[in-house]
Amino acid sequence: MDVFQFHNVSYGYTKDKPILRDISFSIREGRKTAIVGANGAGKSTILFHLNGLYATQQGDIFFRNQKVDKKLRKELYQHVGIVFQDPDDQLISLTVSEDIAFGPVQMDVAAEEVQGRVDKYIKLLGIEHLLADNPSELSYGQKKHVTVAGVLAMETDVFILDEPMAFLDPFGKERMASILQLLQEQGKTVIVTTHDMQFVAEWAEDVIVIHQGQCLGSFQPRELFQRPDIMKEANLTLPPIAELMNDIWKGNHGEMPIRIEEAKKWLATYM
Ligand SMILES: Nc1ncnc2c1ncn2[C@@H]1O[C@H](COP(=O)(O)OP(=O)(O)OP(=O)(O)O)[C@@H](O)[C@H]1O
């Protein structure tokens, strides 16, 4: 089943400049979906429609086959958690602990359960030592961990993360990758925007390509990397492993290796 469908959606921040132009695509339930495209392509603008922050101006959005009208748009946040690209847009409380509790409190989760979730997600993110700190005084990476914990604490079944890996150190990236994996194992739908094509290769099942406010299609990663026309039009680059392997693979011996583990196996077999 599709969790979201966009039908001919257009959107502009001002009347004279369309940002999303007649966009149609679907996002499947329980899948790991990446939305990719160059800076300014319109990815964040799409995400803000997915959790009801923005109302459609033209076209229709369907959430689990139900048209998103005024009423459903207001309820979407209970199903769809979103981690913004810039944590400063999201952190509002005076302590980390209050910030993580904010979402579930808004959703009328019982106090005891809220405390249980705060404890659980600070442990998962490894930020127990920050609990009493003021979020505004943390580093970018620490703030990001707090916002992720806050959205996890809402326990929605759709998770959206705008550039989850940006500016994280290698350890932070690993932790983020394992959280995304955990969400997938729990059967959640996870949607991310990213510029990191190696991450797309390693993680994504479906990739939606956006270029100048238009959708160039939905692909599986390997399929996309073998479409130089789409890659070029959307200003995307191959993931480093695919770039490296492309010269020696030359279409021989099965599928093009795009992941690190695949490349290792391929090299051990054929070189
Ligand atoms: N609040 C706003 N007011 C006016 N224009 C905006 C606003 N937010 C975004 N835009 C414009 O909309 C376009 C798409 O922006 P958006 O943030 O959706 O792109 P993006 O694909 O997420 O980019 P990036 O990869 O840089 O995050 C850009 O031209 C941007 O300047």
The ligand as an SDF file (V2000), in Angstrom:
LIG
                    3D

 31 33  0  0  0  0  0  0  0  0999 V2000
   10.2270   29.9970    3.4280 N   0  0  0  0  0  0  0  0  0  0  0  0
   10.5500   30.2230    2.1610 C   0  0  0  0  0  0  0  0  0  0  0  0
   10.2200   31.3740    1.5230 N   0  0  0  0  0  0  0  0  0  0  0  0
   10.5210   31.5990    0.2300 C   0  0  0  0  0  0  0  0  0  0  0  0
   11.1970   30.7180   -0.5380 N   0  0  0  0  0  0  0  0  0  0  0  0
   11.5710   29.5710    0.0370 C   0  0  0  0  0  0  0  0  0  0  0  0
   11.2800   29.2480    1.4080 C   0  0  0  0  0  0  0  0  0  0  0  0
   11.7730   28.0180    1.6920 N   0  0  0  0  0  0  0  0  0  0  0  0
   12.3650   27.5820    0.5530 C   0  0  0  0  0  0  0  0  0  0  0  0
   12.2380   28.4990   -0.4280 N   0  0  0  0  0  0  0  0  0  0  0  0
   12.7260   28.3620   -1.8010 C   0  0  0  0  0  0  0  0  0  0  0  0
   12.1850   27.1850   -2.3510 O   0  0  0  0  0  0  0  0  0  0  0  0
   13.1360   26.5030   -3.1690 C   0  0  0  0  0  0  0  0  0  0  0  0
   13.2260   25.0620   -2.7430 C   0  0  0  0  0  0  0  0  0  0  0  0
   13.7350   25.0210   -1.4200 O   0  0  0  0  0  0  0  0  0  0  0  0
   13.8320   23.6630   -0.5900 P   0  0  0  0  0  0  0  0  0  0  0  0
   14.3950   24.0240    0.7520 O   0  0  0  0  0  0  0  0  0  0  0  0
   12.5450   22.9520   -0.6520 O   0  0  0  0  0  0  0  0  0  0  0  0
   14.9260   22.8850   -1.4550 O   0  0  0  0  0  0  0  0  0  0  0  0
   15.8160   21.6180   -1.0740 P   0  0  0  0  0  0  0  0  0  0  0  0
   15.7640   20.7120   -2.2540 O   0  0  0  0  0  0  0  0  0  0  0  0
   15.3640   21.0560    0.2360 O   0  0  0  0  0  0  0  0  0  0  0  0
   17.2520   22.2570   -0.9630 O   0  0  0  0  0  0  0  0  0  0  0  0
   18.5440   21.8500   -0.0570 P   0  0  0  0  0  0  0  0  0  0  0  0
   19.0980   20.5830   -0.6510 O   0  0  0  0  0  0  0  0  0  0  0  0
   19.4460   23.0050   -0.2640 O   0  0  0  0  0  0  0  0  0  0  0  0
   18.0690   21.6970    1.3560 O   0  0  0  0  0  0  0  0  0  0  0  0
   14.4420   27.3020   -3.0550 C   0  0  0  0  0  0  0  0  0  0  0  0
   14.5460   28.1240   -4.1910 O   0  0  0  0  0  0  0  0  0  0  0  0
   14.2410   28.1510   -1.8160 C   0  0  0  0  0  0  0  0  0  0  0  0
   14.8910   29.3880   -1.9520 O   0  0  0  0  0  0  0  0  0  0  0  0
  1  2  1  0
  2  3  1  0
  2  7  2  0
  3  4  2  0
  4  5  1  0
  5  6  2  0
  6  7  1  0
  6 10  1  0
  7  8  1  0
  8  9  2  0
  9 10  1  0
 10 11  1  0
 11 12  1  0
 11 30  1  0
 12 13  1  0
 13 14  1  0
 13 28  1  0
 14 15  1  0
 15 16  1  0
 16 17  2  0
 16 18  1  0
 16 19  1  0
 19 20  1  0
 20 21  2  0
 20 22  1  0
 20 23  1  0
 23 24  1  0
 24 25  2  0
 24 26  1  0
 24 27  1  0
 28 29  1  0
 28 30  1  0
 30 31  1  0
M  END
$$$$
